[in-house]
Amino acid sequence: MTTVGVTSIDVTVTGAPQTVQLDTNIGPTGDRGSYSNYGIIEAAATTPGDLANGTREYFDTYTVVNPESANYLQVYQWKNISGVDGWSPVVKLSPDFYSTSQVVTFASGVSPEIQIKTSEIGYIDKAASLSTLLDSKYWFNVQVTLSNYDVDAVTETHYPSAVSVKIEDVKTNGSSENVLPITLYAKYHDGTSWVDLGHRVIAHIMVSVVDATVITEELGS
């Protein structure tokens, strides 16, 4: 039998380096990606100095963030159209329409008042430029259709209907929120004559913001 004796052990303890240098600038410089810019001045008035990296490249975007501008939240893209470089509008971030479906109970052809929050319609930028909410109802286009007449019936019945909408000026509700009040008036044809709607039905409501200048000028508002 062979006997091995160990008289000493050399142990080397190593740790992590104090610093690590990582060089990512390797290889040729490639094309930069697209930049998303924003500012309070109009897109057409911008200069390269107003933009990221001081340059403009195709497909860069610019968004107007001035609430007092008619182009508030309008997104533009730097394009070449017919040989001319320039900012072209592509999409507006602020919504200007709202849709909902609700169960509405009619009584003698009239619905209860339906309140729609103007913040959900995209009315904020319009309201910022109005000194009063008087005649604000003319800024809205409301379309309504009805379906599933008498949803409480065992067998739902469908009828031809006629519906009109009463739109009132924007007002503040109990939660200090601006709301657009609307009331629906409806008749349906029961096969013999037109009668007032008195059932619970589904109302499909779409509201959009429009330019009311033509109406307000005609009415002298």
Secondary structure, 3 states (H helix, E strand, C coil): CCCCCCCCCCCCCCCCCCCCCCCCCCCCCCCCCCCEEEECCCHHHCCHHHCHHHCCCCCCEEEECCCCCCCCCEEEEEEEECCEEEEEEEEECCCCEEEEEEEEECECCECCCEEEEHHHCCCHHHHCCCCCCCCHHHHEEEEEEEECECCCCCCCECCCEEEEEEECCCEECCCCCEEEEEEEEEEEECCCCEEECCCEEEEEEEEEECCCHHHHHHHCC
